[in-house]
Amino acid sequence: MDSKFAYCLVPHLQNTSTSRLDFGDSAVVSGNGTFYTPLISKPDWKQSSSYVNLKTISVGEKIISFPTYLNGNILLDSVTTSTFLPTWAYRTLLTLLKGVIPHQPVPDPADSFELCYEFGKDFKVPDITFEFDGGEVVLGSLNTIAQTHETCVLFCFLAFGPCRCLWQPRAAEHQDWVRS
């Protein structure tokens, strides 16, 4: 299959279209907003894992820069239900989000996530931009929050740990954008 694959997941509540998964020569993605980033293998890690370079995460004009000395500084794991970030990046991201969301956070009723807000018509979610080698992905509310209760939404990010720069994007982050 020439070691190529591409997929695009439609939002899970959308039943008017279908998701795609292509392999080999059919895994060609082109068009406006498309970019390629190299997949990096790490012989000392799981052979089946894919790594890429995450350069920055930004919320508005605020930027979190990742160390450039680590080649393949994030692990792509598309089956997780949460996004795991290194603790330092997670804490910084929460601070940035709290600074741009004009509402007071509330406790998560399930006590699983740290950043939770009451859901209302005036609740706006800022875009979060992930910049990789080759391009960037802008994630909006469809990709970054989950409504867990009738009155509550939460950001689906968790701390991974202090030492490694590993990003595991939760499966919902793959909705509504093509990946190759």
N, C-alpha and C positions, 0 to 999 in steps of 0.2 A: 504494500500500500504506500510505499515511498515515504513513510513516517510523517504523513500530513493528515490533519483532520481539521474540521471547522464545524462550529455549531452556533445556532441561534435559538434561544428559548423564548417563547412568547410568554407574556404574563400568565400565571396559573389560573386566573379567573377569566381569561379571554378564551372563548370557545369558538371564535370565528376564523381562526387560523391555526396552523400546526407548527410545531417546532421542527428544526432541521438538524441533522447530523450527517456530515459528508466525510468520506475518507478518500485518500489517494488523490488521483487527478481531479476528482470532483470537488476537492476541498480548496477551491479557489474563491477568494473573497475579494471583491473590488468595489470601488465606488467612493463617493464623497464620505470622508470621515474614517476611512479604512486605513489601518496601519499594521505593520508587522513588527514583532519584537522577537528576538532570538530566544528559543528554548535552550536552557542550559542544563546539562546533566552534571550530577555530582557523584563521582564514583564511591565516595565514602558514605553516601546516603542511599535511600531506597532507589533502586534502578527504575522503578515505574513512576517516579515522581518527576514533575516538570517544575523548573525554576525559571524566573525571569528577573530583570532588574527593575525595581521600583525606585524612581528618583525622588519624587515628592508626592505629598498629599496636600491639597489646598482647599480651604474654605474661604470663598471670597478672595481677598488680597493676602490673607494669612497663609503661610507656607510652612509645612513640616518637611525638612530635608532628611533623606536617608543616607547612611554612610555609603560612599562610592567605592570603598576599598573591598567590599564584599561582592564578588561576581556571582550573580544568581541569588540575590538577597531575599527573595520571596518564593515561597512554595505555593503553587497553584493547586488548590484542592476544591473542586467544584461540587462536592457532595456535603460539605458542612452546612449547618443551619445558621451559623454565626460567622462573622469575620473576626479572625484572631490577629491582633497586632502586637508588636513588642510593647511592653508596659510603658516605656517612655513615650512612644508614639500614640498609644491609646490615651494616656493622660493628657497629652498635648491636644489631641483631637477633641476630647471631651471639653476641655477649656475653650477651644475655638468655637465649638458648637454652642456652648452656653453663652458665649459672648455675642453671637449673632441671632440667637433665637430669643425674641422678646417676651418669653413666658417663663414662669418659675417651674423648674422640674418638680415632679411628684414621685413618690416611691413606686417602684414596679410592684403591682399586686402579686406577681408570681415570685418576686424577690430573686430574679435571675440576672437582670440587667441594671446597670447603674444609671443610665440616662433615659428617663421616661417623662412624657408630657401628657397632659390632658388633651384629648382630641377634640377639636372644634373647627368650625368653618373658617375661623381666622388663623388657624395654625398653618404656617408655611415652613417647609423644610428647605434648608439651603442645599444647593448642589455641593457635592464633594468630588473633587477632581483627583484622579490617580494618574500621575505621569510616569510612563515607562520609557525605556529605550525605544525610540521610534514613534511615540505618540502618546495620547492621553485618552482616558475614559472618564466621562462625566456621569456621575451617579446622582439621580434625583430620588424623590421619595419612594418611587416604586421599588428601587433597588436598595434602600438603606434603612427603611423603617418597617415595622410590623405592627399591626393593630392587634393587640393581645386581648383586649377587653373592649366593651362597648365605648368606654370613655377614655381609653388610654392607648397611646402609641409609644413605641420605644425604638431606639437606635440599636441595631443588631451588631454591635461591636463588642468584643471582649479582649481583655489583656491576655497575651500569650506567655510572656515571661521577659526577664530583663536582658537576656544575653544574645539572642539571635533575632535577626530581622526576617521573620517569616510572616507572610500575609497569606491567610487562607480565606479567599473570598467566599462568602456564603452563597449557596445555590441561587438565591433570589437576585443576587447582583448580576447574574448572567442573563436575566430576563431583558428582553427588548434591546439587546445589542449583540452583534455578531462577534464570534470569537474564532480565531484560527490559530 
